Amino acid sequence: MRSWMFGGVYGTVLASALLAALHSEGAAYTPCYDAAWVMVTAGTAALAHGYAHHMSAHRPGSALRRWRQLARALLDEWPVIVACWPTVALLLLAGAFHWPEPAVTSTGLLLNAALLFGWGTLAALRAGCRRRSAVLLGVADAAIGVAIVAANAVIK
């Protein structure tokens, strides 16, 4: 469950940062291309993270055992990819319905901030925090999303 929560937060933050970074700034708006890049980056990040976990916990053993450990470490990273799906879905819908980029970027960043709130609250509740504390921790996680929104506004 811990890797599921970690991957959810990590993937949501990654999707937010990519959504903000892929903002076209005068170039042609290509939401389907952006969606593909979010998925490619999420997949690459998940593979790199799983491999890093495998190498940091590497134990001697047979080659078959090492390959199994690597496969398990890589498979444990699926939440990073799944957490990017809401952003990818939004971008694909934007491409299908020709939604304007500023509205899609703003909506996506706010959606991801709300998801971060949910991830933080759920993780805190699962860890045994009381509701009030869990909500405050959810707000702290959402602050990461709000920071990305603010950075996007300042940088762009």
Beta strands, then each sheet from edge to edge (+ up, - down):
end
